[in-house]
Amino acid sequence: MAAAPGTVGVVGGGRMGAGIAQSFATAGSAVVVVESGEQAAAAALERVATGLRRAAERGRLDEPAERVLARVTTATTVDDLPAGADLVVEAVPEDPALKARLLAAAEKAVGEATVLATNTSSLSVTELGAALARPERFLGMHFFNPVPASALVELVVAGRTADGTVRAALEWTRALGKKDVVVRDSPGFASSRLGVALGLEAIRMVEEGVAEPEAIDAAMSLGYKHPMGPLRLTDLVGLDVRLAIAEYLHGTLGERFAPPELLREKVARGELGRKSGRGFYTWED
């Protein structure tokens, strides 16, 4: 049976970072979540605690939530990452300069054997790795939201990623009980490139008055067996996140990824999906 890493650092404690921390702690790892400031760190820990309570209520934990949570601690700077960490996952917003800066700082804080990973959903892993002294110990580990319940981790191999780094990531992914797909570093990888293409076309259909969001989503979920339609998924991911990925893919892959004006308008109005209460659907807590 695959073994989870002994110690994991997670840089960023938002929805994705907290989910990654929860998943590794559930698998038995000691986890340190890094957030900027005591208040943000406390909020990150509460996200993990909430996720664990919900998992326990659904019968998805093999031990008490409190015992799992005890394996999670927080820090307010990457300098406090454990030097002996087996893995550090960066999970901050899709800002390449921010990611590169934090990854380089994390590399200095940990040992030479530590594997560094980025949770980016679309940015070039090769370009992010250019900021590192040991790019052979770096790869993409693209988790999906919500992390604890999702089945997939997309492993993104850059040009200088070592085979041993990939093998370690494969073992850790399987220790989490998740399936892996391994892809070569390219804009949007496999999942975001295809998912965004479908989502953008669905938004264009709404924009053109082809059908209402509910009808478009039903066509894909009932006709093609998708777990949910592309517009509901866009609401869950966040319209601002989808727009940022689309703009990046537009710049790297061309006009077929040009963001629809309707998407830009909704983001400008603050209609970001579930997290704001309104996107293509209206959401209530």
MARVEXKE-477910 format. One record per residue (C-alpha): residue number from 0; residue in one letter; z, y, x. Coordinates in nm, 3 decimals. Example, Ala and Ser with C-alpha at 12.3 -4.5 7.8 and 13.67 -1.06 7.14 Angstrom:
BEGIN
seq,type,zz,yy,xx
0,A,0.780,-0.450,1.230
1,S,0.714,-0.106,1.367
//
This chain:
BEGIN
seq,type,zz,yy,xx
0,M,0.000,0.000,0.000
1,A,-0.087,0.350,0.126
2,A,0.206,0.555,0.253
3,A,0.273,0.916,0.164
4,P,0.325,1.162,0.451
5,G,0.689,1.199,0.555
6,T,0.689,1.578,0.548
7,V,0.443,1.812,0.379
8,G,0.414,2.190,0.387
9,V,0.247,2.371,0.096
10,V,0.148,2.732,0.160
11,G,0.136,2.902,-0.180
12,G,0.355,2.814,-0.476
13,G,0.142,2.913,-0.773
14,R,0.018,2.669,-1.035
15,M,-0.187,2.469,-0.785
16,G,0.062,2.481,-0.498
17,A,0.351,2.380,-0.722
18,G,0.147,2.091,-0.859
19,I,0.060,1.973,-0.509
20,A,0.426,1.995,-0.407
21,Q,0.533,1.803,-0.717
22,S,0.281,1.527,-0.650
23,F,0.384,1.472,-0.290
24,A,0.756,1.489,-0.372
25,T,0.704,1.231,-0.647
26,A,0.535,1.005,-0.391
27,G,0.841,1.034,-0.165
28,S,0.751,1.314,0.075
29,A,0.987,1.590,0.181
30,V,0.808,1.911,0.083
31,V,0.847,2.272,0.197
32,V,0.678,2.532,-0.023
33,V,0.605,2.867,0.141
34,E,0.592,3.179,-0.074
35,S,0.609,3.549,0.009
36,G,0.964,3.659,-0.067
37,E,1.275,3.505,-0.218
38,Q,1.181,3.584,-0.577
39,A,0.835,3.425,-0.546
40,A,0.985,3.124,-0.368
41,A,1.240,3.076,-0.648
42,A,0.961,3.100,-0.907
43,A,0.761,2.836,-0.719
44,L,1.059,2.599,-0.714
45,E,1.107,2.653,-1.087
46,R,0.741,2.562,-1.147
47,V,0.798,2.234,-0.963
48,A,1.118,2.171,-1.159
49,T,0.942,2.239,-1.490
50,G,0.660,2.005,-1.397
51,L,0.904,1.730,-1.306
52,R,1.098,1.769,-1.630
53,R,0.778,1.738,-1.829
54,A,0.673,1.432,-1.628
55,A,1.011,1.273,-1.696
56,E,0.983,1.344,-2.069
57,R,0.646,1.168,-2.071
58,G,0.779,0.867,-1.883
59,R,0.576,0.937,-1.569
60,L,0.861,0.937,-1.317
61,D,1.016,0.628,-1.162
62,E,1.334,0.815,-1.068
63,P,1.531,1.109,-1.209
64,A,1.358,1.446,-1.189
65,E,1.660,1.594,-1.009
66,R,1.628,1.339,-0.730
67,V,1.261,1.421,-0.680
68,L,1.330,1.795,-0.690
69,A,1.593,1.752,-0.419
70,R,1.308,1.666,-0.181
71,V,1.153,2.012,-0.233
72,T,1.272,2.319,-0.043
73,T,1.123,2.665,0.000
74,A,1.055,2.912,0.281
75,T,0.931,3.270,0.283
76,T,0.711,3.257,0.592
77,V,0.474,3.003,0.744
78,D,0.673,3.036,1.065
79,D,0.940,2.826,0.893
80,L,0.711,2.530,0.831
81,P,0.857,2.211,0.984
82,A,0.718,2.159,1.333
83,G,0.700,1.785,1.265
84,A,0.512,1.811,0.936
85,D,0.248,1.543,0.888
86,L,0.038,1.762,0.658
87,V,0.018,2.128,0.560
88,V,-0.190,2.221,0.254
89,E,-0.292,2.583,0.203
90,A,-0.311,2.671,-0.168
91,V,-0.340,3.050,-0.190
92,P,-0.604,3.249,-0.388
93,E,-0.973,3.222,-0.299
94,D,-0.970,3.501,-0.042
95,P,-1.130,3.374,0.282
96,A,-0.954,3.629,0.506
97,L,-0.613,3.546,0.355
98,K,-0.672,3.173,0.386
99,A,-0.794,3.196,0.746
100,R,-0.496,3.411,0.846
101,L,-0.238,3.180,0.689
102,L,-0.403,2.865,0.824
103,A,-0.404,3.007,1.177
104,A,-0.036,3.106,1.144
105,A,0.053,2.763,1.005
106,E,-0.125,2.591,1.295
107,K,0.093,2.781,1.541
108,A,0.410,2.679,1.357
109,V,0.348,2.304,1.350
110,G,0.280,2.031,1.603
111,E,-0.056,1.930,1.748
112,A,-0.064,1.613,1.537
113,T,-0.023,1.793,1.203
114,V,-0.320,1.779,0.970
115,L,-0.410,2.110,0.807
116,A,-0.593,2.120,0.476
117,T,-0.726,2.388,0.246
118,N,-0.730,2.349,-0.130
119,T,-1.029,2.582,-0.167
120,S,-1.259,2.491,-0.453
121,S,-1.574,2.645,-0.306
122,L,-1.531,2.835,0.023
123,S,-1.678,2.703,0.347
124,V,-1.428,2.471,0.513
125,T,-1.623,2.506,0.838
126,E,-1.585,2.884,0.836
127,L,-1.213,2.862,0.756
128,G,-1.174,2.613,1.041
129,A,-1.329,2.859,1.286
130,A,-0.995,3.042,1.290
131,L,-0.816,2.732,1.422
132,A,-0.754,2.607,1.774
133,R,-0.775,2.243,1.653
134,P,-1.048,2.230,1.385
135,E,-1.071,1.854,1.433
136,R,-0.734,1.829,1.252
137,F,-0.859,2.031,0.954
138,L,-1.041,1.944,0.630
139,G,-1.062,2.036,0.266
140,M,-0.834,1.863,0.014
141,H,-0.953,1.999,-0.318
142,F,-0.698,1.913,-0.586
143,F,-0.763,1.966,-0.956
144,N,-0.558,2.142,-1.221
145,P,-0.312,2.022,-1.341
146,V,-0.253,1.845,-1.012
147,P,0.009,1.586,-1.122
148,A,-0.207,1.461,-1.411
149,S,-0.550,1.482,-1.247
150,A,-0.703,1.167,-1.102
151,L,-0.924,1.320,-0.833
152,V,-0.895,1.473,-0.487
153,E,-1.221,1.590,-0.331
154,L,-1.204,1.554,0.048
155,V,-1.435,1.798,0.225
156,V,-1.540,1.710,0.578
157,A,-1.641,1.997,0.805
158,G,-1.862,1.961,1.111
159,R,-1.571,1.926,1.353
160,T,-1.331,1.725,1.134
161,A,-1.225,1.411,1.323
162,D,-1.262,1.066,1.168
163,G,-0.888,1.009,1.210
164,T,-0.815,1.320,1.006
165,V,-1.029,1.188,0.723
166,R,-0.862,0.846,0.738
167,A,-0.517,1.006,0.714
168,A,-0.623,1.218,0.417
169,L,-0.767,0.912,0.244
170,E,-0.440,0.724,0.285
171,W,-0.234,1.016,0.155
172,T,-0.462,1.067,-0.143
173,R,-0.425,0.701,-0.239
174,A,-0.048,0.721,-0.189
175,L,-0.049,0.986,-0.461
176,G,-0.219,0.737,-0.692
177,K,-0.537,0.943,-0.699
178,K,-0.902,0.863,-0.643
179,D,-1.097,1.028,-0.365
180,V,-1.453,1.143,-0.319
181,V,-1.564,1.242,0.030
182,V,-1.828,1.513,0.060
183,R,-1.987,1.709,0.342
184,D,-1.896,2.075,0.360
185,S,-2.150,2.274,0.157
186,P,-2.119,2.562,-0.092
187,G,-1.918,2.448,-0.394
188,F,-1.895,2.091,-0.258
189,A,-1.981,1.843,-0.538
190,S,-1.732,1.925,-0.812
191,S,-1.741,2.305,-0.822
192,R,-2.116,2.323,-0.771
193,L,-2.188,2.098,-1.069
194,G,-1.896,2.214,-1.282
195,V,-1.974,2.583,-1.239
196,A,-2.345,2.526,-1.309
197,L,-2.258,2.364,-1.643
198,G,-1.996,2.627,-1.726
199,L,-2.229,2.920,-1.652
200,E,-2.505,2.776,-1.868
201,A,-2.257,2.726,-2.153
202,I,-2.152,3.091,-2.121
203,R,-2.518,3.200,-2.130
204,M,-2.559,3.000,-2.452
205,V,-2.269,3.190,-2.611
206,E,-2.414,3.516,-2.479
207,E,-2.754,3.435,-2.634
208,G,-2.603,3.333,-2.968
209,V,-2.717,2.971,-2.941
210,A,-2.387,2.839,-3.077
211,E,-2.016,2.910,-3.097
212,P,-1.791,2.788,-2.810
213,E,-1.644,2.512,-3.027
214,A,-1.990,2.373,-3.104
215,I,-2.104,2.380,-2.742
216,D,-1.789,2.206,-2.627
217,A,-1.812,1.945,-2.901
218,A,-2.171,1.869,-2.799
219,M,-2.056,1.782,-2.447
220,S,-1.731,1.604,-2.533
221,L,-1.874,1.397,-2.820
222,G,-2.231,1.360,-2.699
223,Y,-2.170,1.310,-2.328
224,K,-1.810,1.183,-2.328
225,H,-1.676,1.474,-2.123
226,P,-1.294,1.490,-2.159
227,M,-1.333,1.853,-2.269
228,G,-1.618,2.097,-2.309
229,P,-1.725,2.342,-2.035
230,L,-1.592,2.653,-2.215
231,R,-1.247,2.511,-2.283
232,L,-1.238,2.397,-1.921
233,T,-1.335,2.748,-1.810
234,D,-1.038,2.881,-2.006
235,L,-0.807,2.632,-1.834
236,V,-0.942,2.706,-1.485
237,G,-0.938,3.082,-1.546
238,L,-1.238,3.303,-1.611
239,D,-1.152,3.513,-1.304
240,V,-1.150,3.200,-1.089
241,R,-1.484,3.087,-1.233
242,L,-1.632,3.432,-1.171
243,A,-1.517,3.438,-0.808
244,I,-1.667,3.093,-0.744
245,A,-1.991,3.188,-0.921
246,E,-2.024,3.503,-0.712
247,Y,-1.975,3.302,-0.393
248,L,-2.230,3.040,-0.499
249,H,-2.470,3.314,-0.610
250,G,-2.452,3.461,-0.261
251,T,-2.499,3.126,-0.085
252,L,-2.721,2.921,-0.318
253,G,-2.921,3.182,-0.505
254,E,-2.998,3.318,-0.850
255,R,-2.925,3.000,-1.045
256,F,-2.555,3.078,-0.996
257,A,-2.574,3.444,-1.103
258,P,-2.269,3.511,-1.326
259,P,-2.357,3.592,-1.689
260,E,-2.271,3.946,-1.799
261,L,-2.046,3.803,-2.071
262,L,-1.827,3.642,-1.805
263,R,-1.798,3.970,-1.615
264,E,-1.711,4.158,-1.935
265,K,-1.438,3.914,-2.034
266,V,-1.278,3.928,-1.691
267,A,-1.293,4.308,-1.694
268,R,-1.113,4.307,-2.031
269,G,-0.843,4.076,-1.897
270,E,-0.959,3.779,-2.106
271,L,-0.891,3.521,-1.835
272,G,-0.834,3.211,-2.048
273,R,-0.512,3.025,-2.108
274,K,-0.309,3.225,-1.855
275,S,-0.379,3.553,-2.039
276,G,-0.375,3.405,-2.390
277,R,-0.742,3.466,-2.460
278,G,-1.075,3.363,-2.310
279,F,-1.337,3.176,-2.509
280,Y,-1.045,3.053,-2.716
281,T,-0.712,3.201,-2.826
282,W,-0.413,3.031,-2.662
283,E,-0.049,3.020,-2.763
284,D,0.239,2.886,-2.554
//
